């Protein structure tokens, strides 16, 4: 639990496009996009089935508002979201004190990720470097070299899961190291998965205040671990 900061707005979609494209999205995108912003996971089959019957004309921002109400009322979902944000942002688990602190607030996954990037990784270079190394160990089984550290430290800060997705994209091209910010669609390895969203849905995600979850190149969202696609709550 990731920049992509105010978390960084990776998607190359301008604010002026929102009014014309925000509705150009299907129900699956509205539902999954809103779930990812709010909880850091996709909707499970029961949630998807429920909302396909009830989403109506709701936009992604409107669905996120609904999910925020659910977060406020469900401690387990709130704490699961906090834990996801830490794992996805840093590649390590939240402490009990961190879960307790954030549990007293009603932050969405995207809001938590924004905090982790802006108020932690962008403030403490040693932590940013640690996350870069974490991602290299995950994908390449080694620490990043001095040149790789230099390269990634000079780039806009990305979450751990986005770095893993970038490196995995590069590794799948049989390259020994990663100096690319591209993220391929449909990745499902190294503990991350990517989902591709249309331009309209990407705009809706940004309009909901979560441009940070859009990967470089626009349209791809990166989830970390099976916990992001497994049910953890009710029809929220």
N, C-alpha and C positions, 0 to 999 in steps of 0.2 A: 500498500500500500501504500507517485508518482509528479512537466512539465512544463507529458509532457504529459523561475517561472513567474511572474505573479503566479506561479507556475507559468511557463512560457506559452504564448499563443502560437502553437506550431502551425495551425491550419492557415493556409493562405487564402482566407476568405474575408472580405472586407465587411465592415459593419453595414455599409449601404446595401449589401446583398440580402440582409436578413429578411426584410419585408417581402421580398419576392420569392425566396427559396425556402423559408422556414417551414412552410406547409408541404413542400415537395418531398414527402417521406411516407413510407408505408407504416402500418400499425406495428409491425415487428421492430422497426427502427425507433419509433416513438417509445415503445415499451422498453426495449433493451438499452437504448441510449439514456433514458431517464433512470433506469436501475443502476447503470454503471456510474452515472454522476452521483447518485444518492448513496449507493452502497458499495461501489467498487466491484460489482459482479453483474452478470447477466440475469435476467428473470428465469426462474425455473419453469418447468412445464406447467405446473398448476397455476403459477402467477401469469404466465403467458396466456394460458387458456382463459383465465378470468378476465384479464384486461382486454383481450381481443373482443370480448363481448361487451366491455364497459368503457373502453377508452374514448369512444365517440369521436369528437373533433378536438380533443385535448392535444395541446402542443407539448413538446418535451419540457419546456419551462413549467407549464402547468402541472405536468405529471411529477416533476421534481418537487414542487410545492406540496403535493399530496404525500410524497414519500417522506418529506421532512416532518410532517405531522406524525407519520408512523414512527420515525426515528425517535421523536420526542416521547412516544408512549411505550416503546419496546426497548428495554434495557439490553436484552440479549443481542438484538439486531444492531443497536448502537455500539456495543462493545466489539462485536464482530467486525463492524465497519472500521472502527479505530485500529484494530489489529491488522486488517487488510491494508490500511493506508501505511502503516509502519513497514510492513513487509514489502509492499510495492515501492515505497519511496526509498528505503534504505537497504533492503535485503536482510533485515534482522527483525526480531520480534519486539513488540512494545513491552515495556516493563509494567509491572502491576501499578506502579505510581502513575505512569503515563496513561494507562487505561482509565484509572480513577480520575485523573485530572480532566481528560477530554470527555469522559463519561458524564461529567456535570454540565456539558455544553451540547448544543444540538447542531453539530457540524456534519455536513455531508462528506462523503469520501473525497469529492473534488475540493471542498474547502480545506479539509485536513491535508491533502496533498499540496495545496497551495502554501499552507503554513510550513510544511516540512521543507519545501524547496526554498521559499523566500526567507524564512526565519531560522533556517538551520544550514542547509547545504550551501546557500548563497552567502552565508555569514561566516561559516567555518570551513576554510579551504581544506583542512586536514580531513574533515568529514566527507567532503565532496570526493577527495582522492580515495578515501576508504571505500566509498560506494563504487567508484570506477573499478577498483581492484576486486571488489566483491563480484562485479559483473563479469570480469575477465576470468576469475576462478570458476564461475558458474559455466561459462561457455567454452573457454579454452583450457581450463584446468591449470591455470598459472596466473601469476600476478602480471599486471600490465608492465611493459617496459618503460624506461624513462621517457622515450620519445612518445609512446602512446599516452602516458600520463600527461605529458606536456600538451599533446594535441587535445585531449578531452577536457583538460582544465581550461583550455582557451575557448571551448565551445559553451553555448548556452546550457545551463544546468538541466539535466534530464534525470528522471527517476530511475531507480534501479531496474524496474521492469522494462522501461524503454531502452535503457542501455543494453540489457540482455537481448531484447528484440533486435536492436541494431546489430549487435555482434552476431546473433544467430543468422540474420539475413546475410551478413558477410561470410560467415563460416559455410553456409549452404552453397556459396559460390567457390568453395574450396580455397579460400584465402586464409593465411596463417594468422592474420591480425585484422583489427577493425579500425579503419579511419573513415568510416562512412556513416552518415546520419540517416540513411534510408531504412525504412522498415517495410518488409514484404507483407502482403496480405496472407491470411490463412496459415500463419505459423501455429504449430501446436507441439512445441518441444522446448527443452531446457527450462521447463516450469512456467512458460508463458504461452499465451495464445493471442492471436490478433483477429479482430473482426472488422470487416470493411463496411463503412457507412456511405450513403450517397452524399452529394454536396448539400442537399437540402437538410438532411439529418445532421451533418457536421455543423451547418449553420445554426440549427436548433440547439445543438450541444453548446456551442459558443454563446448563443443568446441566453442560455441558462447559466452562464458564468463558469463554464468548464472547458474553455479552450485548451486547458492543460492536458486533457486526456486524449487530444488528437495528435497523432504521431506526425513527425516531419513528412511532408508530401501531401498531407491532408487525407481525411477519410478513414484512417486506420486507428482503432482503439486497441490498447495492449492491456490484457488481463494477466495477473500473476497467480499461477497455481490453480489447482482444482477447486479450491474454496471459492473462487470467483464465479464458478458456474454451477455450484451445488446449492440447493435450497438451504436457507438458514432461518427463514421466517415464514409468515403466513401471506395473505393476499395484501401486501403492503402497497 
